[in-house]
Structure formats: C-alpha cells, structure tokens
Amino acid sequence: MKRLISMILACLAASPAFADSCWDHNGSIMRLTDQGNNRWFWYETTPHSWQYPAGVTPGVLLFNGWKNGEWYSGTARRFSKYCPGTPLEYHVEGPVLQNPLRVQVTGQYQVQQNCQPTGEWRRDTLVFTYRYQC
C-alpha cells in the first residue's frame, strides 16, 4: 500500500498541469480541471466585451478532451454573437510545451455566417499558458 501511494504521489508531482490551475488564453483566465486523463478548460474571467453577447461568461467550457503523455486531444468551441448559446464545436489536438509551460492545440473549423456553414474551412490554434494555482 505504501508503495502504491508513493507511486501515485510521484506521478502527481511529475505532472505540471493539475486540477484547479489557472491559465491565460488570449487575455482570459481559464481554469484547467482534470479527472484521470480527462481535461477541461473553463472560462474563469472574460475581459473582452465581445465575449458576453456571444454567450461567453465565467464557467463556460472552451475545451474538453484528454491528455495522453504530453499530448492533448479533444473538442474546442468557437463562440459567436450570432449564435449565442450554440458554440461551433471542432476537433483539436496538440502538445504540452515548456518554457513557458503551455498547451497548444490546433484544428480546423467550418466558417459560419449567421449560424450557417459557408463551406469555407479555417485552421485555428488555441494556446493556454500556465499562470498560477487557482
């Protein structure tokens, strides 16, 4: 039992991203939560005025997925004032990078105009930079 506890503590100590850590994303503070390998980035603060009409407030989910080693995969969301409460979801994935500690995920989403797909696709990269323990 002691050995198991020691192994668990060693794994936790080796992991730079743990529950209730705060990260910067485009000027917003995001809260990273985890459960096993599952990861969620939630808005903690939303300093940009355009975010409110798009439905972005503290507690709104931006990313959910999982961590496999130093790689994140999952679903990101794009918010629009034309579709409040109905974010566009798309697949993203990417590495955990060091110096500074950050998660950088990339994916492609279909451009929408007034909540309707246009047939045009764009590449998007989300960068989350570690700030502090929340």
ZIQUIBEL-V11509 format. One record per pair of residues at least 24 apart in sequence whose C-alpha atoms are under 10 Angstrom apart, sorted by the first residue. I is the first residue (numbers start at 1). J is the second residue. D is the distance in whole Angstrom. If there is no record, write none. Layout:
i | j | d
I | J | D
I | J | D
This chain:
i | j | d
15 | 69 | 10
15 | 70 | 9
16 | 96 | 10
16 | 98 | 10
16 | 101 | 8
16 | 102 | 10
16 | 130 | 9
17 | 96 | 9
17 | 101 | 9
17 | 102 | 9
17 | 103 | 9
17 | 130 | 8
17 | 133 | 10
18 | 133 | 9
19 | 133 | 9
19 | 134 | 9
20 | 132 | 9
20 | 133 | 6
20 | 134 | 5
21 | 130 | 8
21 | 131 | 8
21 | 132 | 6
21 | 133 | 4
21 | 134 | 5
22 | 128 | 9
22 | 129 | 9
22 | 130 | 6
22 | 131 | 6
22 | 132 | 5
22 | 133 | 6
22 | 134 | 5
23 | 101 | 10
23 | 102 | 8
23 | 103 | 9
23 | 127 | 9
23 | 128 | 6
23 | 129 | 5
23 | 130 | 4
23 | 131 | 5
23 | 132 | 7
23 | 133 | 9
23 | 134 | 9
24 | 102 | 9
24 | 127 | 8
24 | 128 | 6
24 | 129 | 5
24 | 130 | 6
24 | 131 | 6
24 | 132 | 10
25 | 102 | 10
25 | 103 | 10
25 | 126 | 7
25 | 127 | 6
25 | 128 | 5
25 | 129 | 7
25 | 130 | 9
26 | 126 | 9
26 | 127 | 8
26 | 128 | 8
26 | 129 | 9
28 | 58 | 10
28 | 128 | 10
29 | 58 | 9
29 | 128 | 9
29 | 129 | 10
29 | 130 | 10
29 | 131 | 8
29 | 134 | 10
30 | 58 | 9
30 | 59 | 9
30 | 60 | 10
30 | 61 | 9
30 | 62 | 9
30 | 128 | 8
30 | 129 | 9
30 | 130 | 9
30 | 131 | 9
30 | 134 | 10
31 | 58 | 10
31 | 59 | 9
31 | 61 | 10
31 | 130 | 10
31 | 132 | 10
31 | 133 | 9
31 | 134 | 7
32 | 63 | 9
32 | 64 | 10
32 | 128 | 9
32 | 130 | 9
32 | 133 | 10
32 | 134 | 9
33 | 64 | 10
34 | 64 | 10
34 | 65 | 10
34 | 66 | 9
34 | 67 | 9
35 | 66 | 9
36 | 66 | 9
36 | 67 | 9
37 | 65 | 8
37 | 66 | 5
37 | 67 | 5
37 | 68 | 7
37 | 69 | 9
37 | 72 | 9
38 | 64 | 8
38 | 65 | 6
38 | 66 | 4
38 | 67 | 6
38 | 68 | 9
38 | 72 | 9
38 | 73 | 10
38 | 74 | 9
39 | 63 | 8
39 | 64 | 6
39 | 65 | 5
39 | 66 | 5
39 | 67 | 7
39 | 72 | 8
39 | 73 | 9
39 | 74 | 9
40 | 64 | 4
40 | 65 | 7
40 | 66 | 8
40 | 74 | 9
40 | 75 | 10
40 | 76 | 10
41 | 65 | 9
41 | 76 | 9
41 | 128 | 9
44 | 134 | 10
50 | 79 | 10
50 | 80 | 9
50 | 81 | 8
51 | 79 | 8
51 | 80 | 8
51 | 81 | 8
51 | 84 | 10
52 | 79 | 10
52 | 80 | 10
52 | 81 | 8
52 | 84 | 9
53 | 79 | 9
53 | 80 | 8
53 | 81 | 5
53 | 82 | 8
53 | 83 | 9
53 | 84 | 7
53 | 85 | 10
54 | 78 | 9
54 | 79 | 6
54 | 80 | 5
54 | 81 | 4
54 | 82 | 7
54 | 83 | 7
54 | 84 | 5
54 | 85 | 7
54 | 86 | 9
54 | 87 | 9
55 | 79 | 7
55 | 80 | 8
55 | 81 | 7
55 | 82 | 10
55 | 83 | 8
55 | 84 | 5
55 | 85 | 6
55 | 86 | 8
55 | 87 | 9
56 | 80 | 9
56 | 81 | 9
56 | 84 | 8
56 | 85 | 8
56 | 87 | 10
60 | 85 | 10
61 | 87 | 10
62 | 87 | 9
62 | 89 | 9
62 | 126 | 10
63 | 89 | 9
63 | 90 | 10
63 | 91 | 10
63 | 92 | 9
63 | 105 | 10
63 | 126 | 9
64 | 91 | 10
64 | 92 | 10
65 | 91 | 9
65 | 92 | 9
65 | 93 | 9
66 | 93 | 10
67 | 93 | 10
67 | 94 | 10
67 | 95 | 9
67 | 96 | 9
68 | 95 | 10
69 | 95 | 9
69 | 96 | 9
70 | 94 | 9
70 | 95 | 6
70 | 96 | 5
70 | 97 | 8
70 | 103 | 9
71 | 95 | 4
71 | 96 | 6
71 | 97 | 9
71 | 103 | 8
71 | 104 | 9
71 | 105 | 9
72 | 96 | 7
72 | 103 | 8
72 | 104 | 8
72 | 105 | 7
72 | 106 | 10
73 | 105 | 8
73 | 106 | 9
73 | 107 | 10
74 | 105 | 9
74 | 107 | 10
75 | 105 | 10
75 | 107 | 9
76 | 105 | 9
76 | 106 | 9
76 | 107 | 8
76 | 109 | 9
76 | 124 | 10
76 | 125 | 10
76 | 126 | 9
77 | 109 | 9
78 | 109 | 9
78 | 111 | 10
78 | 124 | 10
80 | 112 | 9
80 | 113 | 10
80 | 114 | 9
80 | 115 | 8
81 | 114 | 9
81 | 115 | 10
82 | 112 | 10
82 | 113 | 8
82 | 114 | 5
82 | 115 | 6
82 | 116 | 10
83 | 112 | 10
83 | 113 | 10
83 | 114 | 7
83 | 115 | 6
83 | 116 | 10
84 | 115 | 10
86 | 115 | 9
87 | 115 | 9
88 | 112 | 9
88 | 115 | 9
90 | 124 | 10
92 | 123 | 10
92 | 124 | 9
92 | 125 | 8
92 | 126 | 9
93 | 125 | 9
93 | 126 | 10
94 | 125 | 9
94 | 126 | 9
94 | 127 | 10
96 | 127 | 10
96 | 128 | 9
96 | 129 | 10
97 | 129 | 9
98 | 129 | 10
98 | 130 | 10
99 | 129 | 10
100 | 129 | 7
100 | 130 | 7
100 | 131 | 9
101 | 128 | 9
101 | 129 | 6
101 | 130 | 6
101 | 131 | 9
102 | 127 | 7
102 | 128 | 5
102 | 129 | 4
102 | 130 | 6
102 | 131 | 9
103 | 127 | 6
103 | 128 | 5
103 | 129 | 7
103 | 130 | 8
104 | 128 | 6
104 | 129 | 9
